Amino acid sequence: GSSRSEGPGLPRPGTACEGDLQAVAMGGGRGDSRDPSRGRKDNERSRSRSRKADRKDSRSPSRSPADGHHKPKRPDDYGVDTIKITDDDAAFILGKGGKTKEKIARVSEAEIELFERDLILEIRGGKLQRRRAKKYCEGVMAQRTGPVAVTEDYDDGDLTMLMVPQEAVGFVTGRAGNFLRSMEEEWNTLMFFCEVDGAGGRRSKDYEKLAIFGSVRSRRGAELKVLSAVETKVPGYFSRFKDEVLDRDRGKDDTGTWGTDTTTFQDDELSYALGKQGGTRKKLEKSSGSIVQYVGNLALFSGTKVCRKRAKEYMKWLFQQLEGPVYVENWEDRDDVTVMEIPSDCIGYVTGSRRAALGGMEEEWGTLMFFMTKPGTEKGGGRRGFGEQLAIFGDTRARRGAELKVMSSVEEKAPGQFTRGIREKYSSEKGFATDRMIFKDDELSYALGKQGTTRKKLALASGCILQYVGHVAFMAGTMKERKRCKEFIDWLLAQRRGQVTVNNIQERDDCTEMHVPENCKGWVTGNRGSELRRVEAETGTFMFMALDKHGDERLLIFGSDPGTKSGTGGRMHAERLINEMIQDKLRSDGGGGGRGRSDSRSPPRKRDSRSPPRRRSHSRRSSPPRRRSPSPRRRSNSRRR
């Protein structure tokens, strides 16, 4: 029964949310002077399926009733709290582009809605979630008037207090707070400097207190990153608090094995363990699942017992590679490794110049990869013409992604290596598994796209690992992800033959349906679909015009990520971008004085190969290139004279 914003540009009467500010920024605020033609066309404005009137409790314009099973089950103490705030507080809570509000919601795991017109903050969730969200909001608002006073009751098991020396405070904060914000983004935390127990100002002679809010893992990741930065500015500072830091939060995770281990580096070892721009450290962190951070010459590994053990093993193998070939004994008994046999003539191709190809795969998938040679075996002297074994370490999903990428590379160099005699396969496994689909000759290049853009787009939108090995598409993920990926490929290939009909939208939780005004269709799709491709690349979605069961055409936005009202990526972001294009077109057609786009992009004249014929004829009718034709005649006439 609460009032809510129904999405960008379509607020409910009596309420105002972030969408109002965005509409004003686009030149579409309520104060716009609209001529009659603009008013008529506004009625044709795009609408998403999820804005139905009966969905009064919808928080986002692109969520559907089927989304419910995606949300975590509501706790028994689920409720709603409201806070009355001021205008200035609202600006602080919202933040640039709504990012601060979203950050508070992520860290507290509560739903937060800001009604700007009524200046009311609404917080939904369990009792602890609401308490944390309220606490974070109060902390953010308090920063407007001075240092935040942090009392003992602030700690709900979500607070780490860290002493930062005065000479390093500016370094940790960064210009305009950028370094602090980047750590919040990376580790999903909320961080600010504060005074403790009303000690009369946060500043003292020696240090300031930094409050870090979040989960055990998030707080430790941000804390170690701050300590690493402080140590570069004030060498030796960490040694004063080392024992306190190492013992903090010990055993406080779900497994009860959370802790921190350390290893000391020699001076010449640190740069190797760090890698170019910290690449090696990040690789170890992602593949092991443990937080890996270097403070001075000390390496700290924070995580569960299993993750810490893996991180230290990976570090050991990393340094062993400096001395010669590495072989992992009893790798068959491990659950964190995939081993591939690579043909001798493909090893250099898979590795790349100065290890660039292998390093790129490690970075893309968050894995640790190296070639193994068994002691007593000549390097490159493997069985049946195989050169060496490639070991891939990481979690199941990451290993499979990297493995399929290697298979694709080897297949290019040695066709048939992995696809000879292979057949299509569709698994009935609900969990993680791999399906195979064989392409015909003319289908592969279309499904691949320029520089693989179409394949990457389908993988990102479906949430499934998609890799082409020769003419075979490998789809790895859960059953839902694999099924979604297969549907996307089928629809993509069907567009080559003409109009696609998609009927089951109401049953899906991965689609937003938009009805685009007839006079805007050519503008929205762009020349040969260029505008849709641009939006897809920017938002990680899959979009196309399709018919419904009644033969009516509409735009479908597919993606496993629903997105957020003001964030980047996901279906809601794509919907906002499409709405902006529609408003631009309506303004330019109606003479409403909005910012037109005719100066930066010529109207589409060619039909997109994936777009319906009706749109082609309409976009041609509405496009003004006919005015160009007289100019050659004028030139020729002047020449005759």
N, C-alpha and C positions, 0 to 999 in steps of 0.2 A: 503494500500500500504506500510505499515511499515514492517520492518523485525522483525521476532519474532522467539523465540525458539519453536520448535514443540514438545518438551518433552524430558525426560531423554534419553540421548544417541543418539538422532536423531535431532541435531541442523541444521538449514538451513545454507547454505553456506554464509560466510561473517558476521555471527553474532555469539555471544557467550553469553550464559546465565548461570544461576546457574548449569544447567545440565552438563556443561563442567567440572566444579570443581568436581561434583559428579562422573562423568565418570573416571576422573583421580584418585579419591580416591578409586574407585573400581578396579583400574588397567586397565581400558578400555579407556585411553586417546588416542589421535591421534598418539602419539609417540610410541605406542606399536608395537613390531615386531610381524607380523602375518604370520603364515605359510599358504601354499595354502589351506589346509583343513579348517583352521579357516576362511579364506576369503570366501570360498564357503558357510560355515555354517552361516556366518554373514548375508547372503542374506535371510536366513530363520528366522531371528530374529523376535521376536514377534512384532505385530503391533496392535494398538487399532483402532477401527472403527473411532474414532474421529480424526485420523491423516490423513484423506483424503486430497488429494492435493487441492481440491476446497475450503478447509476450511482454507484459508490463514490468516484469522483474528482470529484464535483460540488462546486463552491465555493459555489453559491448555489441556493436552493430553487426559483427560477423559471426556471432555464436548462435548455434541452433539448439533446439530442444534435445537433439541427440548428443550434444556435448556433455550432458550431465554425467555420463558414465566415465568421462575423462577426469572430472573433478574429484579430488579426494573426498571421502565420506565426511559429512559434517559431524563434528564432535557433539556429544550430548549437551555440552554447555554453550552451544552456538547461540550468539545473540548479536544485538546491534547497540553500539554506543554512538552518541552524537556530541560534538564539541562546537560551541559557538565561537567564532574567530573574527578577527578584524580584517580589514582590507589588506593591510601590510602583511599580516600573518599569512593570508591566503596566497600572496605572491611568493612568500618564502617556502610554504608547504608545496606549492605547485612546482616551483623551480623552472629552469629553462626548458621549454618544450614538455613540461610535465614530468621531467626525469626524477626530481626529488620525491614526488609523490609515489612514483612507481618503485623507486629504490626502497622507500619505507615499507611499502606493501610487500616487496620481495623478502626483505630481511625479517619482517615480523610474521610473514605468511598469513596476513590478514587482507581482507578486501577493503580498499579505501576509496571513497567517493567524495569529491569536493564540489559543493554547490556554491558557485561564486556569487550568484545573485542574492541568495539567502545568507551567504557567509556561514554555512554549516558544513562541518566535516563529519562524514558518516563512516564508522568503522564496523566491519562485520567479521565474525570469526569466533573461535573458542575463547574462553575467559582469558587464558594466558596470551593468546595471540592479540586480543584486543588491548590487554594491559600493556604489552610491548609496543604495539603500534601507537597507542596514546602517549606512552613515554617518549618514543622517538619523535613524534610530532611536537611535543612540548620542548624537547631538546633543540630541535631545528628552529622553532619559533623564538626560543630564548636567545639564540645566537644573534638575533637582530639587535638586541639591546645591550649585549655584553657577554662576558664569559658565562657558561652554563654551570650551575651548581649541581654537582653529582653527590647525592646522599647514599647511605648504605642500602636503602630500600630500592635503589635503582637496579641492583643486580638480581635478575631473575634467572640466573644461570646462563646469561647471555652477554656478560661484560668482562672485558679485559682492560685493566688500567696499566698504562705503560709510561714510564718516566722518560722524557726526551730532554736532553741538555739544551740550554738556551741557544747555544751557538749552532745547533742543528735544527731548530724549530722551523726556520725559513726554508731550509733545504728539504725537510720532510713535507712541508706544506706545498712548496712549489709555487710558481708564478700563478697568481689568482686562484690558488688552491688546487691547481691541476694535478699535482702528484698525488695528493690525498684522494682526489676524486677518482683518479685512475686505479688506485688500490681498492677503493670501494667497489668499483665496477668489476675488477678482476676477481675479487674474493667475496663479492656479495655481502658487504658489511656496511655499517654506518659508523663514521669516524668524525670526532671533533675534539678540540682542546677544551679543557674545562677547569673549574676550580673544585676542590674536594671539601665536602662538609662545611661549606661556607667559610673557607679559610681566608676570605678577604681578598679576592682577586686570584687569578690563575697563575700569575707570574711570581716567581721567587728568584733568588740569586742564581740558583744552579739549574733548575729544570722546570718544565711544564708537564702537566699530566695529559696524556692522550687517551680518550675513551674509545674503545673499539667494541661495537655491538654486533652480534651475529652468532652463528653456530660454532661449535668447538673447532671444527676444521677451518671455517672461514676466518675466525679470529686469529688462529695460529698462523695461517698463511699471511694475513695482513701484518701481524705482529713481527714475524721474522723478516718480512720485507722492510718494515720500518727500521728494525735493528740493523739490517744490512746497510741501509742508507746512512744511519747514524754512525756506524763504525767507520765508513769511508770519510766522514767529516770529523769524527772524534775518535781516533784509533785507541783501542784499549777500553772503551767505555763499557762494552758488553760484558767484560770479565767481572765487573762489579755485581751484575745481576744474573750471571750465568745459571747458578743453581736454582734460583727462583723461577727463571724462564723454563728450564728443563723439567721441573716438577709440576708446573702449572697444568691443570686439567688432566692429570694422569688418571687413566681409567674411566674418564667421564663420557665415553662414547657408547654406542649401542652394544659393541662387542665387549666392552670392559677392558680392552687391551691397548687403549690409546696411550701413546707415549712419545718420547723424543730420544733418538740416539745421535751420537756425534762421531765424526772422524776428522782428524787434523791433517791438513795438507802441508807439503813442503812448498816453498815459494814458487818453484818452477812447475808444480803440478796444478796450481790453482787455475791458471789461464786455460789449460787443457780441459779441466773439469768444467769450466764455465762455458767455453766454446764461443764462436763468433756471435756477438750480441746476445750472449746467454743461451744460445740454441741448445747446447749439450745439456745444460742444467734443466731446461724446460722439457727436453726429450726424456730425461730420466724421471722427471716428476710425473709426466703424463703416462708413461709406460708402466711405472711401478705402482701408481695410485697413491704414492706417499708425497708429502710436501718436502721438497728439496730446496734448501736455501743456504747460501754461503755468507757467514758473518766473519769478516776478516779471513783468516786461514782455516776457519772451522766450518765443516760441513754439517748441517743439521738435517736429520730425517725425522719428520713428524707424521704419525699415522698409526694405523693398527699394527699389531705385531707382524702379521703376514706382509703387509706393504713395506714396512721398514726393512724387513729381511731381504725382500726383492730389490729394493733400492740400493742396498749395500752390495748385493751380488752384482747388479748391473754396473755399479761404479767400479767394482773390482775387475770385471771383464773389460771394461772400457780402458783401464790402465794396462791390462795384460796385452792388449792389441799393440801397444807401443813396443813391446818386446818381441812379438811374433804372432803366429796364428793362434787362435783361441778355439778350444773345443769344450763344450758343456757336457760333462759326463752325465749319463742317465737322463738325458733330456726327454726320453720317452715317458718317464714317470712324472713329468711336470705338467701342470695345467695352465701355464702362462706362456707357452711357446708353440709356434708352428714352424716346422722344418720343411724346406722345399729343396728338391734336387734341381740344380740349374745346369744346363748344358755348357760345356767348356767355351764354345764360341759365343755364348750370350752373356757371360759374366761381366765383361767390360761394358756391354750395352746396358745391363741392369744397374751397374755401379755408377756409370757416367764419369765424365771428366772431373777429377779431383773430388770424386764421391758425390757429385751434385745430384744425380738422379736418385740414389739411395737416400741421401739426406732430405731431398724434397718429399719422398714418400714418408719418411719418419716424421717430418714436420706436419704433413697433411693428416696423418692417421694417429699421431701420438704413440708411436712404437719405437722400439730399439731394434735395429737390424744389423747383422754382420755375418760374414761368411765364416763357416767353421771348417777346420781341417783336423781330422783325427790324428793324434800322435802316431808317428810311424808311417803315415800315408803321405805320398808326394803331393804337393799342392797342385791341384788340377787333375789329379789322377783318380777320379771317382769311378764308380761302376757304370758299365754299359754306356760309355761315352759321356757320362755326366761329370761335370767338373768339380763343383763343391756344393756343400750344403749351405743354404741360406737360412739362418735362424731369425725368426720374427717374434719379439717379446712384447706383451701388452695384454689388454683385456680381449675377450673373444671377438667383439665387434671390430675393434681396431685391427686385430691380426688378420681377420678375414678381408677387410678392406685393402690392407697392404698386400696380402697374398694375391688377390684378384688383380691388383694393379701390376704386380710382378708378372703374373700369368699373361696379361695383356701385352706387356713389353716383350716377353720371350716369344709370344705367338707372332709378333711383328717380325722378329728376327728369324725365327724358325717355324714357319707355318705348319700347323698340324700337331705341334708338340703336345698341346693340351686338348685339342678339339677333334683329333682323329677318331672317328667312330662314335662320337658323342651324340646323345639323343636328348630330346626335350624331357624335362622332369619338373613336376610340381608336387612339392612335399605337403603332407597333411599335418606336419608338425606345427603346433600353435606357437611354440617358442621360436628361438633363433634357428634359422635353417636357410638353405639356398635353393632357389628354383632356377631352371634354365629354359631359355626360349631361343629358338633358332630363327635368324632373319633370312629372308630371301636377298638375292644380290642387290636389288634396287632399293631395299628397305634400310640397309645398314647406314648408308651415307646420310639418309634423311633423318634417321633416329640419332645419329651422332651429332650432326650440326657442325657449323664452322668452328674449328679448334675444340670440338667436343662440347660446345656450349649447350646443345639440346640435351645431351646425356646428363650433364651436370645439373641442368635445370630440373629434369625429371627426378633425379636422385634427391635433390634438395627438397623439392615440393612433396615427394612421397615419404621422405624420412627413411628411405630404403637405400642400401648400398647397391649401386648399379654400375656394372662394368662390362665392357664388350671385349670378349676374347675371341679374336677372329670374327666369325659370323654368329657367335653365340652370345646372348645377353645373360649374364649372371646376376640374379637379384637376391641379395642376402639381407635378412631381417626377420622380424616377427611375421606371423601369417598375415596380419592386417596390413603391414607395410608392404609385403610382397604382393598381395592382392591389389593394393592401391597402385603400386608401380606398374603391374601388368595392365591394369585398366588405362593408366595414363599413356602407356606405349600404344595400346590398341586404338585409343582415341586419336593419338598423334598420327598414326599411319592411316586411319580412316579419313583424316582431313585431306589427304591427297586425292581421294576419290570424290570429294564433294562435301555437302553439308552433313554435320554430325548431329544425331539426336541423342540427348541424354535425359532420361525420365526420372531416375530415382533420387533426385536431389533431396527431397524431404527426409529420406532415410539415411543421409550421409552426415557425418560430423566434420568433414574436411572441405566443405564447399561454401562459398558465398555467391549468391545469385544476384546479378544487377541488371535492371532493365534500363538500357541506354536509349535516350530519345532518338528517333529516326534520323533527325538532321545532325546528330552528333556521332553516328557510328563510324563514318569514314575518318573523322577527326581523332576519335579514340583509338582506332586500330592503327592508323598511320600508313605511310607508304609501304606496301608489302608487309604489313604487320609490325613495322619498326617500333611504334609506340608501345604496343603490347609487349614486345620483346624487351624493351627498355624497362618497363615496369616489372616484368618477371625477373630480370637480372637484379634489380634494386631490392626486390622484396622476397626473393626465394619462393616464388609461386609459379603455377602453370595455369595459363589463361587462354580461353578461346571462345568464339561466338558459337552457340549451339541452339538447336531447336528443342522445344519441349513437346509433350505429347499432343498439344493442340496446333503445333506448327509455328508457334511464336518464337521469335529469335531473342536471345538474351545473352549477356556476358557471364561466363562462369569463371570464378577464381578458385582454383584448387590449391590446397597446401595443408600439410599436417600441423603447421604452426598457425594458430588463430591470430597471433599478434596482439598488440595493445593499442589503446586509443591514440597515443602520441609517440609510441616507440617506433623504431625502424625494424623492418622485416615482418613477414607474416601477412595473412589475408587482410587484416584491418588496415595495414599500411597501404597495400595495393588498392583497396577500396577508396582510401583517402586520395591517392594520386589520380585515380580514374575520375572521382568526383571533381577534383580540381580542373582536370581537362574539360569536363562537361561544362563547368561553370565558366571557364574561359571562352568556350565556344558559344554558349548562350549569351554572354555579355557582348562578344564581338558581333553576333548576329543581331542582337536587339539594340545595339548602340548604347549600352548601359554605361559606357566609359570605363569598363574593366580593362585590365591589362591583357591585351590581345596577344596572340602568338604568331600572327601572320608575318611578322618581321623576322622571326627566327626559324620558322619552319613552313615550307610551302605546302599547300593543301595536297592531299594524296591524289595522284592521277592514275596510278596503276593498281590493279587489284592484287591484294595479298593472295598468294597461292593457297593460304589456309583460310581465307575469308570467303563468305558466301557471295554469290553473284549479285544479290539484291543490293548489298552495300556498295558494290562497285558502281552500279548505275546511279545510285543516289549520290555518292560522293562526287561523281563526275558532274551531276546536275548542279550541285551546290558549290563547286570549285570555280574560282574566277580566272583560270589561266587563259580563257578566251580573249582577255584584254591584251594579251601579248601579241596576238596575230597581226593587228594593224601595223605594229612597229616596223616589221620588215618591208611592208608596202610603202610606208612613209620614206624609209631609207632609199628604196628603189626609185620612188618618184623623184626624190631630190637628185639622185644620180642622173635621171633622164634630163632634168632641167640643166 
